[in-house]
């Protein structure tokens, strides 16, 4: 059972209802041709990006949904390139965080169940990847800000970066002019290796100023979770989680990040009790 509370981590999540058309991927362009990338809202508050992978499910970053109640009708998915003027809405009857997330922030992954779907899903990569991808162009797609200073409506945009590192759980890049910002968490890192575009990573962390580096969670590293029972191996001790009282979504954010590298707004301050 997930209880509504202050989210454990505000990484790159879009945090408040926003109102202009300037909120998007850093150094990017409008992305009308990536319909599998959608947006998540709690009431009228934009939360994060997500990616439709088929089977009535999407994936997003676990920190986007941590602390919210699974099945809360206030949580919805918005389809279309303009999140505040969506082509269609879908209820989110359930979601499942990776069972290790609350004790290991590396497992920043969640399933989102979709009551309705619009458009085709994107295929996700389960095959192991490595240094052969260094230097390849990675397509980033999300609904986040164009810079740390921008405020605006959540618009789907895309940009490309060059893969600089393939770590055990992350794909990383460094590019001062292109990348991700608040609201892009849960968005897509896509790669075309000659057989069509595949989802190889999920956007999860970046530089505080949205102007230097970023990283995506490698989906192949979590293929057991994505392929199998999402709750397999969960120790089911959520009732012992030490959370503050109900707050609903965070209503503002500035710098955020992850991986112990200066971007986490709220680090793992409240862990499961052992």
C-alpha positions in Angstrom: 0.0 0.0 0.0 1.4 3.4 -1.0 0.4 6.2 1.2 0.3 9.8 0.1 3.1 11.8 1.6 5.9 14.1 0.6 7.7 12.2 -2.2 11.0 10.8 -1.0 13.0 12.2 -3.9 12.3 15.2 -6.1 14.8 14.5 -8.8 13.8 16.0 -12.1 10.0 15.9 -11.5 7.8 18.7 -12.7 6.3 19.9 -9.4 3.6 22.4 -9.9 0.8 23.4 -12.2 2.6 25.4 -14.9 1.2 27.7 -17.4 3.4 28.8 -20.4 4.5 26.9 -23.5 8.2 27.1 -22.7 8.5 24.1 -20.4 10.4 21.4 -22.2 13.6 19.4 -22.8 16.8 21.6 -22.7 18.0 22.6 -26.2 15.2 20.6 -27.9 12.4 20.8 -30.4 8.7 19.9 -30.3 8.2 16.1 -30.5 4.9 15.3 -32.2 6.3 11.9 -33.5 6.8 10.2 -30.1 3.3 9.5 -29.0 4.4 6.8 -26.5 5.9 9.5 -24.2 3.1 10.8 -22.1 2.7 12.9 -18.9 1.4 12.2 -15.4 -0.8 14.6 -13.4 -2.1 14.6 -9.8 -5.2 16.7 -10.0 -4.1 19.7 -12.0 -0.4 19.4 -11.0 2.0 18.1 -13.6 4.2 15.4 -12.0 6.5 13.7 -14.5 6.9 12.1 -17.9 6.2 8.4 -18.6 6.6 6.0 -21.5 3.9 3.6 -22.8 5.5 0.2 -23.3 2.4 -1.9 -24.2 0.2 -4.3 -22.3 -1.8 -1.3 -20.8 1.3 -0.2 -18.9 3.8 2.7 -18.9 7.0 3.1 -17.1 8.2 6.1 -15.1 10.7 7.1 -12.4 9.8 5.7 -9.0 10.5 9.0 -7.3 7.7 10.6 -9.3 5.1 8.4 -7.5 6.7 7.6 -4.2 4.3 8.5 -1.4 1.1 8.7 -3.5 -1.8 6.2 -3.1 -2.0 3.6 -5.8 -5.5 3.8 -7.3 -6.1 7.4 -6.3 -8.5 8.9 -9.0 -6.6 12.2 -8.8 -3.7 10.5 -10.6 -4.1 10.6 -14.4 -2.1 10.1 -17.6 -2.3 12.8 -20.3 -1.8 11.7 -24.0 -0.5 14.1 -26.6 2.3 16.7 -27.1 0.7 19.4 -24.9 0.1 18.0 -21.4 -2.2 20.9 -20.4 -4.3 20.5 -23.6 -4.2 16.7 -23.9 -5.6 14.7 -26.8 -7.0 12.2 -24.3 -6.9 11.3 -20.6 -6.5 8.0 -18.9 -7.2 6.9 -15.4 -4.3 5.2 -13.6 -6.0 2.4 -11.6 -2.7 1.2 -10.1 1.1 1.6 -10.1 3.9 -0.4 -8.7 7.3 0.9 -7.6 10.3 -1.3 -7.9 10.4 -3.2 -4.6 14.0 -2.1 -3.9 13.5 1.6 -4.4 13.0 2.8 -0.9 16.3 1.2 0.2 18.2 1.6 -3.0 17.6 4.8 -5.0 19.3 3.2 -8.0 16.1 1.2 -8.6 14.3 4.3 -9.7 11.6 2.6 -11.8 7.9 2.1 -11.6 5.1 0.5 -13.6 1.9 2.6 -14.3 -1.3 0.8 -15.2 -3.3 2.6 -17.8 -7.1 2.3 -18.0 -7.0 3.5 -21.7 -4.2 3.8 -24.2 -3.9 6.1 -27.2 -1.4 5.3 -29.9 1.3 2.6 -30.2 3.8 1.7 -27.5 7.5 1.8 -27.9 9.6 -1.4 -27.7 12.0 -1.5 -24.8 15.5 -3.1 -24.9 16.1 -6.1 -22.8 19.5 -7.1 -24.3 22.6 -6.2 -22.3 24.4 -3.0 -23.6 27.9 -1.8 -23.0 30.7 0.3 -24.3 29.8 -0.4 -27.9 27.2 2.4 -27.5 29.8 5.1 -26.6 29.5 8.0 -29.0 26.1 6.9 -30.3 23.3 9.5 -30.4 20.7 9.1 -27.7 17.3 10.7 -28.3 15.8 12.2 -25.1 12.0 12.9 -25.0 10.1 14.4 -22.1 7.8 17.2 -20.8 10.4 19.0 -18.7 11.6 22.6 -18.5 13.9 24.2 -21.2 16.2 25.5 -18.4 16.3 25.7 -14.6 14.8 29.3 -14.9 11.9 28.5 -17.2 8.3 28.0 -16.0 5.6 27.0 -18.4 3.1 24.4 -19.6 4.4 20.8 -20.0 5.1 20.4 -23.7 6.7 17.2 -25.1 10.0 17.9 -26.7 13.1 16.0 -27.8 16.8 16.5 -28.2 19.9 14.3 -28.9 23.0 13.8 -26.9 26.1 11.7 -27.3 26.5 8.7 -25.0 29.6 9.3 -22.9 29.4 6.4 -20.4 27.5 3.2 -20.1 27.7 2.4 -16.3 26.3 -0.7 -14.5 22.8 0.9 -14.1 23.0 4.2 -16.0 23.7 5.7 -19.4 25.3 9.1 -19.0 26.2 12.1 -21.1 27.7 15.5 -20.8 26.4 18.3 -22.9 26.0 21.9 -21.7 23.5 22.8 -24.4 21.2 19.7 -24.6 19.8 17.5 -22.0 17.0 17.2 -19.4 15.5 19.3 -16.6 12.7 19.3 -14.1 9.7 17.4 -15.4 11.7 15.1 -17.7 11.9 12.3 -15.1 10.3 9.2 -16.4 10.8 10.3 -20.0 12.4 8.3 -22.8 16.0 7.7 -23.8 15.7 6.2 -27.3 18.2 4.6 -29.6 18.0 3.4 -33.2 20.6 0.6 -33.9 19.2 -0.1 -37.3 16.2 -2.2 -36.3 13.9 0.8 -35.3 13.8 3.0 -32.3 14.0 1.2 -28.9 13.6 2.5 -25.4 17.0 1.8 -23.8 16.7 4.1 -20.8 14.4 6.1 -18.6 15.3 9.7 -17.7 16.1 9.9 -14.0 18.8 12.5 -13.2 20.7 15.5 -14.3 22.7 18.6 -13.4 21.3 21.1 -10.9 21.3 23.9 -13.5 20.0 21.6 -16.3 23.1 22.6 -18.3 25.8 20.0 -18.0 25.2 16.3 -17.6 22.4 13.8 -17.3 21.7 10.1 -17.0 19.1 7.5 -17.9 18.3 4.3 -16.0 19.3 1.3 -18.1 16.2 -0.8 -18.7 18.2 -3.9 -19.6 19.5 -3.9 -16.0 16.0 -4.2 -14.7 14.6 -6.7 -17.3 13.5 -9.2 -14.6 11.3 -6.5 -13.1 9.9 -5.4 -16.4 9.4 -9.0 -17.7 8.2 -10.7 -14.6 6.0 -10.2 -11.5 6.7 -6.5 -10.5 6.4 -7.3 -6.8 8.5 -10.5 -6.9 11.0 -10.3 -4.1 9.4 -7.4 -2.2 9.9 -7.8 1.5 6.4 -6.2 2.0 7.3 -4.1 4.9 5.8 -0.9 3.6 3.8 -0.5 6.8 7.0 0.2 8.7 8.0 3.0 6.3 8.6 6.2 8.3 6.8 8.9 6.3 5.5 12.4 7.3 1.8 13.3 7.2 -0.2 13.7 4.0 0.9 16.6 1.8 -0.1 15.8 -1.8 2.3 16.7 -4.5 5.2 19.0 -4.1 4.2 22.4 -5.3 7.5 23.9 -6.4 11.0 22.8 -7.1 14.3 24.1 -8.3 17.5 22.0 -8.3 17.2 18.3 -8.1 19.1 15.2 -9.1 20.5 11.9 -8.1 23.0 9.2 -7.7 24.8 11.0 -4.8 26.0 13.7 -7.2 24.5 16.9 -5.9 21.1 16.9 -7.7 19.0 15.2 -5.1 16.7 17.7 -3.5 15.7 15.2 -0.8 18.2 12.3 -0.4 17.2 9.0 1.1 16.4 10.7 4.5 13.6 8.3 5.3 14.5 4.7 4.8 12.6 1.5 5.7 13.3 0.5 9.3 15.1 -2.8 9.6 
